[in-house]
Amino acid sequence: MKISASAISLNVDDPVASASFVKEHFGFVEEMADDGFVSLSRDDAGFNLIYLRTGLPSFKPEHMRGHTADGLLIAFVVDDIDGEYARLRGEGVAITTPIQTEPWGERFFQVTDPNGVVLQLVQWMT
C-alpha cells in the first residue's frame, strides 16, 4: 500500500466557523468548499483538515451521521511553543488548557474552536 495523502474529517454543527478559526489562527487555506463541507490544508501539516456539517445525508457510515467531533483533539507539533502561546493570546484566542510541561517532556497548551474541537500545540523538550 502507498498512501498519497491523508485527511482528518470532523462532523461539526458549523463547518464555516471551524474553518474560519483555523484559517485565521493556524494558517490553513481553503482547498474546496460546498454546502456543509470545507476542506483545508497547510503545506507543512501532512494532512487535510475537513469539516462536515453534522447530519449530511451523504455521510458514511450512516450510523455515524449524527455524531459530532466530541471527545477528540487535533495536535500540532511546533518549534516554539511559548511563541505560539503568546501569539494566540495576542490574537485574543481563549486558552482552554494553559501551557504546561509533562514529566516526559511534552510541553503543550490547548485551545478550542467554535464547535468545541480541541486543538493542542505541542513541543517536545529535550
N, C-alpha and C positions, 0 to 999 in steps of 0.2 A: 504494500500500500504506500502511495505517495500522497501526502496532504499538501495541497497547493494553496490553501487559505483556511482561516479559522474565523469563527464569529461567535459571539455570545448574544442570544436573543432573549429579551425580557418582556414579559407581559406587564404593562402598567396602564393605569387609567388615562393618563395624558402623555402620550409619546412626545409631543411637541415640547412640553415643559421639561422633560428629562433631557431631550436632545439639546434644547437651548442652554441648559445648565452645563452640560459637558462641552458644548461648543464655546461658551463664554469663559469657563473657568479651567478647562482641561485641554483646550486647543484641538478638539476633534473637529472634523469638517464633514458636512453632509454629502454623502455619496449619492443617495437617492431617497425619495420620499413619495408617499401616496397617502390616501385617506387611511389613517390608523397605523401607519408604518413609517419609520425613519431609520435609515442605515447610515452610520457614521464611521469614520476611520481616522487614524493618525499613522503616519509613516513608521513611527517607532513603537507602536502599540503591539503589533503582532497579531491583531485580530480586529474585525469589525464589531462595533457595538450597535446592536439593533434593538429598537424599542417598538413593540407591537401593542396596539390598544387591546386591552383585556376584552375577550368575548368575540374577537373577529371570527366570522363564520369559516374562513379559510384556514384557521389554525389547526394544526395536527400535532399530537393525537387529540382527538375530540374530547376525551375525558379531562384534559388539562386546559381546555379553552377558557374557563372562567377563573383560573388561578392567576395570582399576581406574583411578582418577583420578591415576595416577602421572605425574609429569612436568609438571604444570601448577601454577599458583599463582593465588590469588584476591587481587586488590589492592583496598584501600580507601584513598581519598584522605581525609586528615583535616586538621584545622586546627592541631592541637597535637601534633606527632609526639613531642616529648620528654615531654609529659604522658602520652601513651598508653603510651610505653615504660615510664615509671615506674609507671603504673597496673598494667600487665600483669605486670611484675616483682614488684610488691607483692602481686598475686594468686597468685604462685607459678608463673606460666606460664614454661616454659623458652623462652629466646630461641634461635632457630635461627641467625639471622644478626644480629649486633649492629648497633646503629644506626650508619649511615654516610651520608655525603653524596657523591654523584657529581659530577664536574666540571660537568655540565649542569644542576645544581640540584635533583636528586631526592634528598631525604633520606628514608631508609627503614630499616625493620628487618623481620624475618620471624619468625613462629612456626609451629609445625607441630601440626596436630590429631592426635587419637589414631589416625587412619587414614593418616597421612602426607601429608595435604593441607596445602600451604604457604599461609599467609595472610600477605600483605605489607601493611604500613601505610606510606603514603607522604605526604609533604608536599613541595610544590614550593616551593623557596626562591627569593626574588627577588634 
